[in-house]
Amino acid sequence: MTARARRRPGSGYDYDTLADDLAALVERLDLRHITLVGHSMGGGEVVRYLSRHGAHRVARVVLVAATLPLMVKAADHPEGADPWAFDGLRAALSTDRAKWLADNRAPFWLPTTSPAMMDWGHAIALRCSLKALIDSTYTMAETDFRNELRAMAVPTLIVHGTEDRSVPIALGRLTARLIPGCQLRDYEGAPHGLPITHLERFNRDLLAFLKA
């Protein structure tokens, strides 16, 4: 197997594997009293890490535009998206990933975001393994974190944009209601890429949360 093949495994694009990879890094570096910050699907990775490996090394958690608590609609979860929407996403990625990314990159940013920054983000998604992208859509859409969120006992901050087209603000607010004692910061007008588009405000809120 080549080095390139090793960097693009054929399986493991699920939250258990992602959480176990994170745990291996945390334990190898012997990190303690850490703050885990997860953006988008990374929020699910953080929650699954706590479920599988406990919170004895974790002091705080920050969930940023996280794909929680459940992205797909269910009988008891009307806030989710229709399953066919994710089928359409997979078909578009499989057929012409470059076009789908181009068509959907504007809502990820702000009108004031530089073309260079948007090109940078676009390039990251193009370099990603297509199999990883497709497999991750199933993981992201179909994993139900509601019970895991209710069990969280770590101080948690949620940051979510009101104009997030990828993960609607209603899901961020629902996530906040599920986590005991959670803090929620709504960013008016912010898109899914808010850690970059609202960098200064996000850093201020993050540092304030760390010092609290």
Short mmCIF file of the C-alpha atoms (twelve columns), coordinates in Angstrom:
data_MODEL
# 
_entry.id   MODEL 
# 
loop_
_atom_site.group_PDB 
_atom_site.id 
_atom_site.type_symbol 
_atom_site.label_atom_id 
_atom_site.label_alt_id 
_atom_site.label_comp_id 
_atom_site.label_asym_id 
_atom_site.label_seq_id 
_atom_site.Cartn_x 
_atom_site.Cartn_y 
_atom_site.Cartn_z 
_atom_site.pdbx_PDB_model_num 
ATOM 1   C CA . MET A 1   0.000   0.000  0.000   1 
ATOM 2   C CA . THR A 2   1.351   3.421  -0.917  1 
ATOM 3   C CA . ALA A 3   1.622   6.339  1.482   1 
ATOM 4   C CA . ARG A 4   -1.126  8.084  -0.483  1 
ATOM 5   C CA . ALA A 5   -3.469  5.105  -0.048  1 
ATOM 6   C CA . ARG A 6   -2.775  5.015  3.689   1 
ATOM 7   C CA . ARG A 7   -3.890  8.629  3.949   1 
ATOM 8   C CA . ARG A 8   -7.217  7.771  2.299   1 
ATOM 9   C CA . PRO A 9   -8.611  4.663  4.007   1 
ATOM 10  C CA . GLY A 10  -11.597 2.886  2.530   1 
ATOM 11  C CA . SER A 11  -13.611 2.847  5.741   1 
ATOM 12  C CA . GLY A 12  -13.877 4.470  9.140   1 
ATOM 13  C CA . TYR A 13  -15.837 7.612  8.247   1 
ATOM 14  C CA . ASP A 14  -18.103 7.215  11.254  1 
ATOM 15  C CA . TYR A 15  -18.318 8.989  14.589  1 
ATOM 16  C CA . ASP A 16  -16.959 6.071  16.621  1 
ATOM 17  C CA . THR A 17  -13.768 5.968  14.560  1 
ATOM 18  C CA . LEU A 18  -13.403 9.751  14.567  1 
ATOM 19  C CA . ALA A 19  -13.849 9.864  18.335  1 
ATOM 20  C CA . ASP A 20  -11.376 7.033  18.869  1 
ATOM 21  C CA . ASP A 21  -8.806  8.817  16.690  1 
ATOM 22  C CA . LEU A 22  -9.250  11.944 18.796  1 
ATOM 23  C CA . ALA A 23  -8.889  9.925  21.993  1 
ATOM 24  C CA . ALA A 24  -5.682  8.326  20.733  1 
ATOM 25  C CA . LEU A 25  -4.196  11.778 20.103  1 
ATOM 26  C CA . VAL A 26  -5.317  13.174 23.462  1 
ATOM 27  C CA . GLU A 27  -3.897  10.185 25.321  1 
ATOM 28  C CA . ARG A 28  -0.646  10.077 23.344  1 
ATOM 29  C CA . LEU A 29  0.002   13.739 24.187  1 
ATOM 30  C CA . ASP A 30  -1.331  13.207 27.725  1 
ATOM 31  C CA . LEU A 31  -3.555  16.276 27.428  1 
ATOM 32  C CA . ARG A 32  -5.608  17.269 30.460  1 
ATOM 33  C CA . HIS A 33  -8.118  20.007 31.323  1 
ATOM 34  C CA . ILE A 34  -8.633  20.594 27.627  1 
ATOM 35  C CA . THR A 35  -11.334 22.488 25.772  1 
ATOM 36  C CA . LEU A 36  -12.651 20.620 22.743  1 
ATOM 37  C CA . VAL A 37  -13.926 22.873 19.949  1 
ATOM 38  C CA . GLY A 38  -15.874 21.183 17.151  1 
ATOM 39  C CA . HIS A 39  -17.190 22.909 14.031  1 
ATOM 40  C CA . SER A 40  -19.959 21.370 11.895  1 
ATOM 41  C CA . MET A 41  -19.529 17.585 11.841  1 
ATOM 42  C CA . GLY A 42  -16.677 18.034 14.316  1 
ATOM 43  C CA . GLY A 43  -19.315 18.820 16.928  1 
ATOM 44  C CA . GLY A 44  -20.615 15.274 16.670  1 
ATOM 45  C CA . GLU A 45  -17.078 13.962 16.995  1 
ATOM 46  C CA . VAL A 46  -16.659 15.881 20.259  1 
ATOM 47  C CA . VAL A 47  -19.945 14.581 21.675  1 
ATOM 48  C CA . ARG A 48  -19.144 10.994 20.690  1 
ATOM 49  C CA . TYR A 49  -15.678 11.356 22.256  1 
ATOM 50  C CA . LEU A 50  -17.334 12.226 25.575  1 
ATOM 51  C CA . SER A 51  -19.752 9.295  25.236  1 
ATOM 52  C CA . ARG A 52  -17.044 6.748  24.453  1 
ATOM 53  C CA . HIS A 53  -14.064 8.034  26.422  1 
ATOM 54  C CA . GLY A 54  -15.510 10.118 29.239  1 
ATOM 55  C CA . ALA A 55  -14.810 13.669 30.316  1 
ATOM 56  C CA . HIS A 56  -11.941 13.129 32.754  1 
ATOM 57  C CA . ARG A 57  -9.539  14.971 30.423  1 
ATOM 58  C CA . VAL A 58  -12.041 17.604 29.286  1 
ATOM 59  C CA . ALA A 59  -12.753 20.887 31.058  1 
ATOM 60  C CA . ARG A 60  -15.053 22.535 28.499  1 
ATOM 61  C CA . VAL A 61  -16.712 21.990 25.143  1 
ATOM 62  C CA . VAL A 62  -17.523 24.461 22.355  1 
ATOM 63  C CA . LEU A 63  -19.889 23.392 19.556  1 
ATOM 64  C CA . VAL A 64  -19.787 25.686 16.522  1 
ATOM 65  C CA . ALA A 65  -22.510 25.358 13.870  1 
ATOM 66  C CA . ALA A 66  -22.586 21.687 14.828  1 
ATOM 67  C CA . THR A 67  -24.529 19.058 12.873  1 
ATOM 68  C CA . LEU A 68  -26.567 18.148 15.939  1 
ATOM 69  C CA . PRO A 69  -28.754 16.718 17.375  1 
ATOM 70  C CA . LEU A 70  -30.060 14.811 14.323  1 
ATOM 71  C CA . MET A 71  -29.905 16.173 10.799  1 
ATOM 72  C CA . VAL A 72  -32.533 13.991 9.160   1 
ATOM 73  C CA . LYS A 73  -36.233 14.283 9.933   1 
ATOM 74  C CA . ALA A 74  -37.895 11.676 12.165  1 
ATOM 75  C CA . ALA A 75  -41.380 11.160 13.543  1 
ATOM 76  C CA . ASP A 76  -40.360 12.816 16.814  1 
ATOM 77  C CA . HIS A 77  -37.943 15.246 15.183  1 
ATOM 78  C CA . PRO A 78  -39.685 17.511 12.662  1 
ATOM 79  C CA . GLU A 79  -36.805 19.999 12.727  1 
ATOM 80  C CA . GLY A 80  -34.651 17.723 10.581  1 
ATOM 81  C CA . ALA A 81  -34.357 17.725 6.791   1 
ATOM 82  C CA . ASP A 82  -36.192 15.288 4.522   1 
ATOM 83  C CA . PRO A 83  -34.098 12.186 3.710   1 
ATOM 84  C CA . TRP A 84  -34.402 12.858 -0.025  1 
ATOM 85  C CA . ALA A 85  -32.405 16.055 0.459   1 
ATOM 86  C CA . PHE A 86  -29.374 14.016 1.451   1 
ATOM 87  C CA . ASP A 87  -29.940 11.615 -1.439  1 
ATOM 88  C CA . GLY A 88  -29.813 14.617 -3.739  1 
ATOM 89  C CA . LEU A 89  -26.632 15.833 -2.078  1 
ATOM 90  C CA . ARG A 90  -24.911 12.486 -2.636  1 
ATOM 91  C CA . ALA A 91  -26.025 12.344 -6.246  1 
ATOM 92  C CA . ALA A 92  -24.701 15.851 -6.871  1 
ATOM 93  C CA . LEU A 93  -21.363 15.118 -5.224  1 
ATOM 94  C CA . SER A 94  -20.995 11.855 -7.151  1 
ATOM 95  C CA . THR A 95  -21.880 13.434 -10.504 1 
ATOM 96  C CA . ASP A 96  -20.100 16.812 -10.385 1 
ATOM 97  C CA . ARG A 97  -18.571 17.653 -7.048  1 
ATOM 98  C CA . ALA A 98  -16.867 20.781 -8.380  1 
ATOM 99  C CA . LYS A 99  -20.164 22.243 -9.615  1 
ATOM 100 C CA . TRP A 100 -21.984 21.498 -6.359  1 
ATOM 101 C CA . LEU A 101 -19.237 23.179 -4.351  1 
ATOM 102 C CA . ALA A 102 -19.260 26.190 -6.652  1 
ATOM 103 C CA . ASP A 103 -23.045 26.491 -6.472  1 
ATOM 104 C CA . ASN A 104 -23.092 26.272 -2.685  1 
ATOM 105 C CA . ARG A 105 -20.012 28.137 -1.598  1 
ATOM 106 C CA . ALA A 106 -21.587 31.613 -1.435  1 
ATOM 107 C CA . PRO A 107 -24.040 30.716 1.397   1 
ATOM 108 C CA . PHE A 108 -21.130 29.310 3.409   1 
ATOM 109 C CA . TRP A 109 -19.501 32.758 3.527   1 
ATOM 110 C CA . LEU A 110 -20.489 36.417 3.667   1 
ATOM 111 C CA . PRO A 111 -20.678 38.771 0.675   1 
ATOM 112 C CA . THR A 112 -17.646 40.544 2.138   1 
ATOM 113 C CA . THR A 113 -15.529 37.372 2.252   1 
ATOM 114 C CA . SER A 114 -12.593 37.637 -0.112  1 
ATOM 115 C CA . PRO A 115 -12.537 35.480 -3.257  1 
ATOM 116 C CA . ALA A 116 -9.166  34.146 -2.113  1 
ATOM 117 C CA . MET A 117 -10.638 32.869 1.151   1 
ATOM 118 C CA . MET A 118 -13.555 31.244 -0.683  1 
ATOM 119 C CA . ASP A 119 -11.141 29.625 -3.135  1 
ATOM 120 C CA . TRP A 120 -9.135  28.256 -0.222  1 
ATOM 121 C CA . GLY A 121 -12.202 26.643 1.342   1 
ATOM 122 C CA . HIS A 122 -13.325 25.307 -2.037  1 
ATOM 123 C CA . ALA A 123 -9.920  23.704 -2.600  1 
ATOM 124 C CA . ILE A 124 -10.052 21.835 0.715   1 
ATOM 125 C CA . ALA A 125 -13.312 20.153 -0.250  1 
ATOM 126 C CA . LEU A 126 -11.992 19.278 -3.708  1 
ATOM 127 C CA . ARG A 127 -8.892  17.609 -2.276  1 
ATOM 128 C CA . CYS A 128 -10.941 15.444 0.070   1 
ATOM 129 C CA . SER A 129 -11.564 11.825 -0.891  1 
ATOM 130 C CA . LEU A 130 -14.920 11.528 -2.653  1 
ATOM 131 C CA . LYS A 131 -15.596 8.306  -0.755  1 
ATOM 132 C CA . ALA A 132 -14.919 10.130 2.510   1 
ATOM 133 C CA . LEU A 133 -17.366 12.847 1.500   1 
ATOM 134 C CA . ILE A 134 -20.120 10.422 0.553   1 
ATOM 135 C CA . ASP A 135 -19.668 8.163  3.581   1 
ATOM 136 C CA . SER A 136 -19.600 11.195 5.864   1 
ATOM 137 C CA . THR A 137 -22.967 12.382 4.587   1 
ATOM 138 C CA . TYR A 138 -24.549 9.187  5.926   1 
ATOM 139 C CA . THR A 139 -22.769 9.555  9.270   1 
ATOM 140 C CA . MET A 140 -23.631 13.239 9.555   1 
ATOM 141 C CA . ALA A 141 -27.277 12.904 8.516   1 
ATOM 142 C CA . GLU A 142 -28.371 9.746  10.288  1 
ATOM 143 C CA . THR A 143 -26.623 9.773  13.684  1 
ATOM 144 C CA . ASP A 144 -28.986 10.632 16.532  1 
ATOM 145 C CA . PHE A 145 -27.169 12.395 19.374  1 
ATOM 146 C CA . ARG A 146 -30.189 13.376 21.451  1 
ATOM 147 C CA . ASN A 147 -29.585 10.947 24.316  1 
ATOM 148 C CA . GLU A 148 -25.860 11.676 24.337  1 
ATOM 149 C CA . LEU A 149 -26.505 15.409 24.554  1 
ATOM 150 C CA . ARG A 150 -28.824 14.959 27.533  1 
ATOM 151 C CA . ALA A 151 -26.048 13.048 29.333  1 
ATOM 152 C CA . MET A 152 -23.371 15.716 28.872  1 
ATOM 153 C CA . ALA A 153 -22.034 17.115 32.159  1 
ATOM 154 C CA . VAL A 154 -19.246 19.368 30.867  1 
ATOM 155 C CA . PRO A 155 -19.625 23.180 30.646  1 
ATOM 156 C CA . THR A 156 -20.675 23.751 27.050  1 
ATOM 157 C CA . LEU A 157 -20.921 26.771 24.765  1 
ATOM 158 C CA . ILE A 158 -22.864 26.625 21.502  1 
ATOM 159 C CA . VAL A 159 -22.200 29.197 18.786  1 
ATOM 160 C CA . HIS A 160 -24.533 29.215 15.782  1 
ATOM 161 C CA . GLY A 161 -25.344 31.626 12.970  1 
ATOM 162 C CA . THR A 162 -28.908 32.690 12.242  1 
ATOM 163 C CA . GLU A 163 -28.239 32.481 8.482   1 
ATOM 164 C CA . ASP A 164 -26.629 29.051 8.520   1 
ATOM 165 C CA . ARG A 165 -27.902 27.252 5.402   1 
ATOM 166 C CA . SER A 166 -26.091 23.992 6.177   1 
ATOM 167 C CA . VAL A 167 -27.359 23.530 9.741   1 
ATOM 168 C CA . PRO A 168 -30.389 25.741 10.463  1 
ATOM 169 C CA . ILE A 169 -30.346 27.757 13.666  1 
ATOM 170 C CA . ALA A 170 -33.385 25.811 14.892  1 
ATOM 171 C CA . LEU A 171 -31.143 22.764 15.284  1 
ATOM 172 C CA . GLY A 172 -28.568 24.757 17.231  1 
ATOM 173 C CA . ARG A 173 -31.256 25.998 19.607  1 
ATOM 174 C CA . LEU A 174 -32.642 22.495 20.019  1 
ATOM 175 C CA . THR A 175 -29.155 21.198 20.814  1 
ATOM 176 C CA . ALA A 176 -28.770 23.897 23.461  1 
ATOM 177 C CA . ARG A 177 -32.041 22.841 25.104  1 
ATOM 178 C CA . LEU A 178 -30.870 19.233 25.294  1 
ATOM 179 C CA . ILE A 179 -27.534 19.927 27.038  1 
ATOM 180 C CA . PRO A 180 -27.928 20.683 30.758  1 
ATOM 181 C CA . GLY A 181 -26.680 24.166 31.664  1 
ATOM 182 C CA . CYS A 182 -25.544 24.928 28.119  1 
ATOM 183 C CA . GLN A 183 -24.775 28.488 26.963  1 
ATOM 184 C CA . LEU A 184 -25.986 29.568 23.509  1 
ATOM 185 C CA . ARG A 185 -24.656 32.435 21.397  1 
ATOM 186 C CA . ASP A 186 -26.736 33.276 18.337  1 
ATOM 187 C CA . TYR A 187 -24.701 35.172 15.732  1 
ATOM 188 C CA . GLU A 188 -27.144 37.344 13.828  1 
ATOM 189 C CA . GLY A 189 -26.590 37.037 10.079  1 
ATOM 190 C CA . ALA A 190 -23.722 34.554 10.407  1 
ATOM 191 C CA . PRO A 191 -23.387 31.648 7.919   1 
ATOM 192 C CA . HIS A 192 -21.988 28.160 8.433   1 
ATOM 193 C CA . GLY A 193 -18.435 29.408 8.032   1 
ATOM 194 C CA . LEU A 194 -18.719 31.720 11.048  1 
ATOM 195 C CA . PRO A 195 -15.371 30.720 12.655  1 
ATOM 196 C CA . ILE A 196 -13.792 32.579 9.724   1 
ATOM 197 C CA . THR A 197 -16.431 35.119 8.763   1 
ATOM 198 C CA . HIS A 198 -16.884 36.212 12.390  1 
ATOM 199 C CA . LEU A 199 -13.359 35.449 13.573  1 
ATOM 200 C CA . GLU A 200 -12.852 38.358 15.967  1 
ATOM 201 C CA . ARG A 201 -16.198 37.950 17.723  1 
ATOM 202 C CA . PHE A 202 -15.820 34.191 17.907  1 
ATOM 203 C CA . ASN A 203 -12.344 34.482 19.431  1 
ATOM 204 C CA . ARG A 204 -13.619 36.965 22.021  1 
ATOM 205 C CA . ASP A 205 -16.482 34.673 23.010  1 
ATOM 206 C CA . LEU A 206 -14.184 31.649 23.101  1 
ATOM 207 C CA . LEU A 207 -11.630 33.357 25.351  1 
ATOM 208 C CA . ALA A 208 -14.369 34.653 27.657  1 
ATOM 209 C CA . PHE A 209 -15.773 31.131 27.974  1 
ATOM 210 C CA . LEU A 210 -12.321 29.726 28.740  1 
ATOM 211 C CA . LYS A 211 -11.785 32.271 31.511  1 
ATOM 212 C CA . ALA A 212 -15.222 31.927 33.088  1 
# 
